[in-house]
Structures are given as structure tokens and as C-alpha cells.
Amino acid sequence: MHQPPGKAINKQQGVALLLIMMIVIVTGSSLVLATANYQNQRQVEQIDTLQDMYYAKEALIAYALQHNANYPGQGPGRLPCPDTDNDGDAEASCNETVGQYLGRLPEFAVLPSGSRYNFSNTNTGIDQQFWYAVTPAFHMTGTAAGLNTTTNPFFTIDGVGDSDGDAYNDVVAVIFAPGEAVNGQIRVSNDADDYLEGDNQDGVNFIRNDPAIASENFNDQFVTITRNEIVTAAAMKAAMDVKDSLDGFYDDGMNYIFYISFFHPNCASAWNFFMNTYPRDNANTGMCITQTEQQGYDSALASYASAWYAGEAWDTVDSYNYVNATQATVTFTDCNIVFTINRNTGITRDRRDCND
């Protein structure tokens, strides 16, 4: 039966409309899938970047913990200077001007021994190397009186820090992943404005986001190193130095730290009997020099402590307590850990970190 022309046209139009709808649906689905895949890819990249930042953080803390061994005369806890000229190497010194709190995270530092200490080279090939800021009191050329448990930073994160009453969670260093260039940023340069956004460009007060900046124009990620993380590690190294001092004192014939209520009327025989337990006053052979426990502790540090112990003013923040001839405890101002030092079994502590 012959179909009227109008019905054929209508049928063709219906088929065409159906095809268009199918194309729209398929295209839309593909766009949704592509967007989801892109978002998933971005999330994976962000997670990978975050993991790399934590690896860099671990390397920086390890460097700080070993600083006294790598830089004779300086104590533990000091962090490297930023790389401000983009040559990959940490600067040999950091000025205390705001402009030099911030720079690229060094790929490495050249130690006084000539060897290299590696940090991170993530994304150097696409000019998205991590950036890094360190507060002056904790960098390797800081002019603070000493780096110990009373040293304070002054960075803030989202307005929190410095004098907020929670000093141990205050931030001493920040590691940034700058992300792709946004909002007209031009790379390659040594200008933080071309890598970081908002207040992060200034190197003192850092932000995770900024309501005044459109989300597509803010892509900084960062992780922090807190005062507690650095100071706890440094306090452990200081306690180890105290143990070395007490061990040296003990090995020379003194108890841990002994002392002293006994006084023998015949100094020479008492001195010989105790095998040099009592230091002898050679100017007066009929007398022995007696010391209090604290005086004995001070003598041990004066004779055996590393130069950095006094150099970083740890001797002004420590508190010694005699337990017995082979055991003592030591604490440090503004740190809640009690370190028990035993001649035979080593060092134990009563809590995980200074802030516990």
C-alpha cells in the first residue's frame, strides 16, 4: 500500500530526532565519563603529590635530627635554607628578611664533608618543583640564642599560630606543591607570585584557600613541619648527649652522679678505697673535694658534653635528678618528656613527644 508523502516525512523526521537524541545522550555520557576520568586523574595526581610532599617532610626532619653530626658545633633541629636561585642546592645561609623565608625546596644540600644530602626533585622536569619556607629561629644560620625546647617560630596557618597559646603545634616550616600555572602566572622564574597564590606568596602567613580567589585560580597544596616534631627529636638527641656525658663521668670513676654525705677523716685512705670516686684536692692532701649532685652533673657536662650542648643553650633548660649510682632522670623546659638515663640499659622516656 502506498504511504502518503506526509507520513513518510514525519517518520523520517522522527527517526532523525531519535538519532539526534541518541547522539546527545551518548555524547553527554562520554563527556560525563571524560570529566569523571579527568577528575579522578586529578585526584590521583594530588594524592601522589601529597605523598611526595610527606617524603620530603621526612627527609627534612631526618636532616634536622642529624644536623649536629653533619655541622660540627651546631646542634640538632636546624633545617636547610631554601633554594632561592633555582640551582637545586640549598643556600649556604639564610638572611632573616621576609623575602628569604621562602624559596624552592632544595633538591639537595652540600654538607661540610662534601657529600650531598638529598631532599626531593619531584616535578622539577615540568617546573613545578616544591616550594619551601622555614622560620628563621629554626634554619641553619638562625641568629637565635640557641635552638632548644624554648625556641619558638612565628608562622601562621589560616591565621592560627605564633601567640595562639598552642606553641607545639605552631609551624616551623611549610612545603608547597604549586600546581599548574593559573591566572596569568608566567614560568620559569624565581618569583613566588608565579607559583603560589594569595598570602602564600609572602612567606609568613599561609592559607589553604582564599574566599577572595576563585577556586580555579587557587591550587596550592602544602604540608607543615611543626615545632613539636622538631623539638621532640632535638630533645632526644640532647638526652643522648647527657647520657654520653654521664657515662664518661662514670667511666672515670665517678658515680652517676653520686654524692655526697660521707666524709672520711683520712682523705687519702677514703680516696684510695673508693677508687677515685672523690676528686682529690692536690693542694691540700689532707682534704677531699666534695660536690653536690648538681655540681657533679655540671662537672660531667663541662668535661664530656658536645660543644653544641652549651652552644645551643641546652644547659640553661635542662633539669637533672639523681636516682642511684647508675641512673638519673633529665627533663627540659617546655617539654613534658621525662628521660630516664640508665648506665646499663640506655634511655627511656615516659611519653611519645614533648606535647603529650
C-alpha positions in Angstrom: 0.0 0.0 0.0 1.4 3.3 -1.0 2.2 5.6 2.0 1.3 9.2 1.8 4.3 11.6 1.4 3.5 13.5 4.6 3.6 10.4 6.8 7.0 9.3 5.3 8.4 12.7 6.0 7.1 12.6 9.6 8.5 9.1 10.0 11.9 10.2 8.7 11.9 13.3 11.0 11.0 11.0 13.9 13.9 8.7 13.1 16.3 11.7 12.7 15.1 13.1 16.1 15.7 9.8 17.7 19.2 9.6 16.3 19.9 13.1 17.5 18.7 12.3 21.0 20.9 9.1 21.0 23.9 11.2 19.9 23.2 13.7 22.6 22.9 11.0 25.2 26.0 9.2 24.0 28.0 12.4 23.8 26.7 13.6 27.1 27.6 10.3 28.7 31.1 10.4 27.1 31.5 14.0 28.5 30.4 12.9 32.0 32.8 9.9 31.8 35.6 12.1 30.5 35.0 14.7 33.2 34.9 11.9 35.8 38.1 10.4 34.5 39.8 13.8 34.4 38.6 14.5 38.0 39.8 11.0 39.1 43.1 11.6 37.4 43.5 15.0 39.1 42.7 13.3 42.5 45.2 10.6 41.8 47.8 13.2 40.9 47.0 15.2 44.0 47.3 12.1 46.2 50.7 11.2 44.6 51.9 14.8 45.1 50.8 14.8 48.7 52.7 11.5 49.3 55.8 13.0 47.7 55.5 16.1 50.0 55.4 13.8 53.0 58.5 12.0 51.7 60.2 15.4 51.5 59.0 16.2 55.0 60.6 13.0 56.3 63.9 13.9 54.6 63.9 17.4 56.2 63.2 16.1 59.7 65.9 13.5 59.3 68.3 16.3 58.2 67.4 18.3 61.2 67.9 15.3 63.5 71.4 14.7 62.1 72.4 18.3 61.8 74.7 18.2 64.8 76.6 15.3 63.2 76.9 17.0 59.8 77.7 20.5 61.0 80.1 20.4 63.9 79.4 22.9 66.6 75.7 23.3 65.7 73.0 21.4 67.5 70.2 19.1 66.2 66.9 20.6 64.9 68.1 23.1 62.3 66.6 22.9 58.8 68.2 23.8 55.5 67.8 27.2 53.8 65.5 27.4 50.8 66.9 27.4 47.3 66.4 31.0 46.2 68.3 30.9 42.9 66.9 27.7 41.4 70.1 25.8 41.1 68.8 22.8 43.1 71.2 23.5 46.1 70.2 24.8 49.5 71.6 28.3 50.1 74.6 28.2 52.4 73.0 30.9 54.6 69.5 32.4 55.1 69.0 36.1 55.7 66.4 37.0 58.3 64.5 39.2 55.9 60.9 38.1 54.9 62.0 37.6 51.3 64.3 34.7 52.2 61.9 32.8 54.4 60.6 31.4 51.1 62.1 29.7 48.1 62.2 26.4 46.3 62.6 23.2 48.3 66.2 22.3 47.7 66.8 19.1 45.7 69.9 18.6 47.9 72.3 20.3 50.4 76.1 20.0 50.1 77.4 19.1 53.6 80.7 20.3 55.0 82.1 16.8 54.3 81.4 17.4 50.6 78.7 14.8 50.3 75.1 15.6 49.2 72.1 15.2 51.3 69.0 14.7 49.1 65.6 16.1 49.7 63.3 16.0 46.7 63.3 16.6 42.9 59.6 16.0 42.4 58.2 17.8 39.3 61.5 19.5 38.5 61.1 18.5 34.9 57.9 20.5 34.5 59.0 23.4 36.6 56.6 22.6 39.5 59.3 21.8 42.0 58.1 22.1 45.6 58.5 25.4 47.3 59.5 25.7 50.9 59.5 28.2 53.8 61.4 28.0 57.1 61.1 30.2 60.1 64.4 32.0 61.0 64.8 30.5 64.5 64.9 27.0 63.0 67.1 27.4 59.9 70.7 26.5 59.9 72.0 30.1 60.2 69.4 31.4 62.6 70.7 34.0 64.9 68.6 32.9 67.9 70.5 32.5 71.2 70.1 28.7 70.8 67.7 26.1 69.3 66.3 24.1 72.2 62.9 23.3 73.8 62.2 27.0 74.4 62.7 28.1 70.8 59.5 29.5 69.1 58.5 30.0 65.5 56.1 32.7 64.2 54.5 31.3 61.1 50.7 31.1 61.0 48.4 28.8 59.1 44.9 30.2 58.3 45.5 32.8 60.9 46.5 30.3 63.7 49.9 30.2 65.2 52.6 32.2 66.9 51.0 33.6 70.1 47.8 31.4 69.9 48.7 29.5 73.1 49.4 26.2 71.3 53.1 26.7 70.6 53.9 23.0 70.0 51.5 22.8 67.1 52.9 26.0 65.6 54.6 25.7 62.3 58.4 25.9 61.7 58.4 25.0 58.0 56.0 24.6 55.1 56.4 22.5 51.9 54.2 23.6 48.9 53.2 21.9 45.7 52.4 24.8 43.4 50.3 23.0 40.8 49.8 24.2 37.2 50.1 27.9 36.3 46.9 29.8 36.9 45.6 33.3 36.5 48.4 34.6 34.2 51.3 33.1 36.1 54.5 33.0 34.0 57.1 30.3 34.4 60.1 29.8 34.6 61.0 32.4 37.2 62.3 32.7 40.8 59.2 34.8 41.8 56.8 33.1 44.2 54.0 35.0 42.7 54.3 32.8 39.6 53.9 29.6 41.5 51.9 30.3 44.7 48.6 32.1 45.3 47.3 34.6 47.8 49.2 35.1 51.1 51.3 32.0 50.4 53.4 34.3 48.1 54.6 36.3 51.1 56.3 33.5 53.1 54.9 34.2 56.6 51.2 33.7 56.9 50.0 30.7 54.9 46.5 29.8 53.7 44.8 26.6 52.5 42.3 28.5 50.5 41.2 32.1 49.9 37.5 33.0 49.5 38.6 36.1 47.6 40.3 34.0 44.9 38.2 31.9 42.5 38.7 28.1 43.2 40.1 27.6 39.7 42.8 30.2 40.4 44.0 28.6 43.6 45.7 25.2 43.5 48.4 25.3 46.2 48.8 22.2 48.3 51.0 22.1 51.4 52.2 20.1 54.3 53.7 21.5 57.5 56.5 20.7 60.0 55.6 21.6 63.5 57.7 22.8 66.4 56.7 19.7 68.3 58.1 17.4 65.6 61.5 19.2 65.6 61.8 19.9 69.3 60.9 16.4 70.4 63.6 14.9 68.1 66.1 17.6 69.3 65.3 16.8 73.0 66.0 13.1 72.4 69.4 14.0 70.9 70.1 16.3 73.9 69.2 13.4 76.3 71.6 11.1 74.4 74.4 13.7 74.9 73.6 13.9 78.6 73.9 10.1 78.8 77.3 10.2 77.0 78.4 12.8 79.5 77.3 10.8 82.5 78.8 7.6 81.1 82.2 9.4 80.6 82.0 10.7 84.1 81.1 7.2 85.5 83.9 5.6 83.5 86.4 8.0 85.1 85.5 6.6 88.5 82.6 8.8 89.5 79.1 7.5 90.3 76.0 8.5 88.3 76.0 11.3 89.7 77.0 10.1 93.2 77.2 12.4 96.1 78.0 13.2 98.9 77.2 13.0 102.5 80.1 10.8 103.5 83.3 12.4 104.6 86.2 10.3 105.9 88.7 11.9 108.3 91.5 10.3 106.4 91.1 11.6 102.9 93.9 9.5 101.3 92.6 6.2 102.5 89.0 7.0 101.6 90.1 8.2 98.2 92.1 5.1 97.5 89.3 2.8 98.8 86.7 4.3 96.6 89.0 4.1 93.5 88.9 7.8 92.6 85.2 8.2 93.4 86.1 11.5 95.1 88.2 14.0 93.1 91.1 14.9 95.2 92.3 18.4 96.1 96.0 18.1 95.4 96.8 21.4 97.1 95.5 20.0 100.4 96.4 16.4 100.6 94.5 16.0 103.9 91.2 17.1 102.3 88.9 15.8 99.6 86.7 17.9 97.4 83.0 17.1 97.8 80.3 18.0 95.4 76.5 18.1 95.4 74.6 16.0 92.8 74.0 19.1 90.7 77.7 20.1 90.9 78.6 16.6 89.8 76.2 16.8 86.9 77.6 20.2 85.9 81.1 18.7 86.0 80.1 15.8 83.8 78.7 18.2 81.2 81.7 20.5 81.4 84.0 17.6 80.8 82.1 15.4 78.3 79.2 17.2 76.6 79.3 18.1 73.0 80.1 21.7 72.2 76.6 22.3 70.7 75.0 21.4 74.1 76.1 24.7 75.6 76.2 26.4 72.2 72.5 25.9 71.7 71.9 26.7 75.4 70.6 23.3 76.4 72.5 23.7 79.7 70.1 26.5 80.6 66.9 24.4 80.0 67.9 21.0 81.5 66.9 19.7 84.9 68.9 16.8 86.4 67.7 14.4 89.1 69.9 11.7 90.8 68.2 8.3 91.2 71.1 6.0 92.1 74.7 5.3 91.2 73.8 4.2 87.7 70.6 6.0 87.0 69.3 9.6 86.7 66.5 11.5 85.0 66.6 14.7 83.0 63.9 17.0 81.7 63.9 20.1 79.6 61.9 23.3 80.0 58.7 23.4 78.0 59.0 19.7 77.1 56.8 17.2 79.0 59.0 14.2 78.5 60.9 12.7 81.4 64.0 10.9 80.1 65.3 8.1 82.4 69.0 7.6 81.7 70.5 4.2 82.9 74.1 3.3 82.6 73.3 -0.3 81.6 70.0 -0.2 79.7 70.1 3.1 77.9 67.4 5.8 77.7 63.7 5.5 78.1 61.0 8.2 78.0 57.6 8.4 79.7 55.7 9.7 76.7 55.9 10.0 72.9 56.6 13.7 72.4 57.0 17.0 74.2 53.4 17.9 73.7 51.8 14.8 75.2 
